Amino acid sequence: MSKIGKINISIPEKVKVALAGNMLNIEGPLGKKSLNIDLEMFNLDIKDGKEISIKPKKIDQNTKRLWGMNRSLINNAVFGSMNGYEKILELVGVGYRAALKGNILNLQLGYSHDINFNIPDGIKITVEKQTTLKISGFDKQLVGSVASKIKTLRKIEPYKGKGIREKGQYILKKEGKKK
């Protein structure tokens, strides 16, 4: 039995949830998302537009694995359409800075050239300081994916700790060369 899958998902007042065929449409103040739910494997029950429960039709090894995941995906979509998700990235290094130019994020990361990063739809990036980026959006997967792509542009170097990191991320620094 899935411990996560058993928990019902409460729907806030401003969020609308509708089931059309296999597609679960979730619409809130920040955006709308459609999820494909396998109704041959799961029963999806929307109670008075206030609560969603998902239960497998028969419990076997495969449905146990997918039950909690599907519940989490639905919960993330409901939470994201109401509150949204955000990640804060820090640029650590001399001369590292970021600037917004329309729909393009311009990054100076110590290379001989600037890096222009195209911001996808559904994502809002704000540059709070020149070295702090705030990535926000209603889709948890997209916010995490964009943050991960930006972090790979300059990975954290283990000796001085220079690079792009998430706020609060712990960096294990290596000891330098000894005489």
C-alpha positions as CSV (number, residue, x, y, z in Angstrom):
1,M,0.0,0.0,0.0
2,S,1.2,3.5,-0.8
3,K,1.4,5.8,2.2
4,I,1.4,8.9,0.0
5,G,-1.3,7.6,-2.4
6,K,-3.9,7.1,0.3
7,I,-3.8,10.8,1.3
8,N,-6.6,12.9,-0.3
9,I,-5.8,16.1,-2.1
10,S,-7.7,19.2,-0.9
11,I,-8.6,21.7,-3.6
12,P,-8.4,25.4,-2.7
13,E,-11.4,27.6,-3.6
14,K,-9.8,29.4,-6.6
15,V,-8.7,26.2,-8.3
16,K,-11.0,24.4,-10.7
17,V,-10.4,20.7,-11.5
18,A,-12.2,18.9,-14.3
19,L,-11.8,15.4,-15.7
20,A,-12.3,15.1,-19.5
21,G,-11.6,11.5,-20.7
22,N,-8.1,10.6,-19.5
23,M,-7.0,14.3,-19.1
24,L,-7.3,16.0,-15.7
25,N,-7.4,19.7,-16.2
26,I,-6.3,21.9,-13.3
27,E,-6.9,25.7,-13.6
28,G,-5.9,28.3,-11.0
29,P,-5.0,31.9,-10.7
30,L,-1.3,31.4,-11.8
31,G,-1.9,29.0,-14.7
32,K,-3.5,25.8,-16.0
33,K,-2.0,22.3,-16.4
34,S,-3.3,19.1,-17.9
35,L,-2.3,15.7,-16.6
36,N,-2.8,12.4,-18.4
37,I,-4.2,9.9,-15.9
38,D,-4.4,6.1,-16.7
39,L,-8.1,5.5,-15.8
40,E,-7.7,1.8,-16.7
41,M,-5.4,1.5,-13.7
42,F,-6.8,4.1,-11.3
43,N,-10.1,5.4,-10.1
44,L,-10.1,9.2,-9.8
45,D,-12.8,10.7,-7.6
46,I,-13.5,14.4,-7.3
47,K,-15.7,15.1,-4.3
48,D,-17.8,18.3,-4.7
49,G,-14.8,20.2,-6.2
50,K,-13.1,20.2,-2.8
51,E,-11.2,17.0,-2.7
52,I,-9.5,14.5,-5.1
53,S,-8.8,10.9,-4.2
54,I,-7.0,8.4,-6.4
55,K,-7.2,4.7,-5.8
56,P,-5.9,1.7,-7.9
57,K,-8.5,-0.7,-9.4
58,K,-6.4,-3.7,-8.4
59,I,-3.3,-3.7,-6.3
60,D,-0.3,-5.3,-7.8
61,Q,3.4,-4.4,-8.0
62,N,3.0,-2.0,-10.9
63,T,0.1,0.0,-9.5
64,K,1.8,0.3,-6.1
65,R,4.7,2.0,-7.8
66,L,2.6,4.4,-9.8
67,W,0.0,5.2,-7.2
68,G,2.0,7.6,-5.0
69,M,3.7,9.2,-8.0
70,N,0.3,10.0,-9.7
71,R,-1.0,11.5,-6.4
72,S,2.1,13.6,-6.1
73,L,1.9,14.9,-9.7
74,I,-1.8,15.9,-9.1
75,N,-0.9,17.6,-5.8
76,N,2.0,19.5,-7.3
77,A,-0.2,20.7,-10.1
78,V,-2.9,21.9,-7.7
79,F,-0.4,23.6,-5.4
80,G,1.4,25.2,-8.3
81,S,-1.7,26.6,-9.9
82,M,-2.6,28.3,-6.6
83,N,0.7,29.3,-5.0
84,G,3.5,28.6,-7.6
85,Y,7.0,27.4,-7.1
86,E,10.3,29.3,-6.9
87,K,14.0,28.6,-6.7
88,I,16.7,31.1,-5.9
89,L,20.1,30.8,-7.5
90,E,23.3,32.6,-6.4
91,L,26.2,33.4,-8.7
92,V,29.4,33.1,-6.7
93,G,32.6,34.4,-8.3
94,V,34.5,37.6,-9.2
95,G,32.8,39.3,-12.1
96,Y,29.9,36.8,-12.2
97,R,26.7,38.7,-12.9
98,A,23.2,38.4,-14.5
99,A,21.0,40.8,-16.4
100,L,17.6,40.5,-18.1
101,K,17.1,41.7,-21.7
102,G,13.5,41.1,-22.5
103,N,12.9,37.4,-22.7
104,I,16.6,36.5,-22.5
105,L,18.8,36.1,-19.5
106,N,22.3,37.4,-20.1
107,L,24.9,35.7,-17.9
108,Q,28.6,36.7,-17.4
109,L,30.2,33.7,-15.8
110,G,34.0,34.2,-16.3
111,Y,34.1,32.9,-19.9
112,S,35.4,34.9,-22.8
113,H,31.8,35.4,-24.0
114,D,28.4,36.2,-22.4
115,I,25.8,33.4,-22.3
116,N,22.3,34.2,-23.4
117,F,19.7,31.9,-21.9
118,N,16.2,31.9,-23.5
119,I,13.5,31.9,-20.8
120,P,10.7,29.4,-21.6
121,D,7.0,30.2,-21.5
122,G,5.5,29.8,-18.0
123,I,8.7,30.8,-16.2
124,K,9.4,34.2,-14.7
125,I,13.0,35.1,-13.9
126,T,13.8,38.2,-11.8
127,V,17.3,39.4,-11.1
128,E,17.2,40.7,-7.5
129,K,20.8,41.7,-7.3
130,Q,23.4,41.1,-10.1
131,T,24.3,37.9,-8.4
132,T,20.9,36.6,-7.3
133,L,18.3,35.0,-9.6
134,K,14.7,34.1,-8.6
135,I,13.1,31.6,-10.9
136,S,9.3,31.2,-10.4
137,G,6.4,29.5,-12.2
138,F,3.4,27.3,-11.6
139,D,4.9,24.0,-13.0
140,K,7.3,22.4,-10.4
141,Q,9.1,20.3,-13.0
142,L,9.7,23.2,-15.4
143,V,11.0,25.5,-12.5
144,G,13.4,22.7,-11.4
145,S,14.5,22.0,-15.0
146,V,15.3,25.7,-15.8
147,A,17.2,26.0,-12.5
148,S,19.2,22.9,-13.3
149,K,20.0,24.1,-16.9
150,I,21.2,27.4,-15.5
151,K,23.3,25.7,-12.8
152,T,25.1,23.5,-15.5
153,L,26.3,26.6,-17.3
154,R,28.9,27.1,-14.5
155,K,29.3,24.1,-12.2
156,I,30.6,24.7,-8.7
157,E,34.3,24.4,-8.4
158,P,35.3,22.4,-5.3
159,Y,38.4,24.5,-4.3
160,K,37.1,28.0,-4.1
161,G,33.4,27.4,-4.4
162,K,32.9,29.5,-7.5
163,G,29.9,28.8,-9.7
164,I,26.1,28.8,-9.7
165,R,24.4,27.3,-6.7
166,E,21.0,27.2,-5.1
167,K,20.4,29.4,-2.1
168,G,21.4,27.4,1.0
169,Q,23.1,24.6,-0.9
170,Y,26.1,23.2,1.0
171,I,29.4,22.9,-0.9
172,L,32.0,20.5,0.3
173,K,35.3,22.4,-0.3
174,K,38.5,20.4,-0.9
175,E,41.7,21.3,0.8
176,G,44.3,22.9,-1.5
177,K,47.8,21.8,-2.2
178,K,50.1,21.8,0.8
179,K,53.8,22.8,0.9
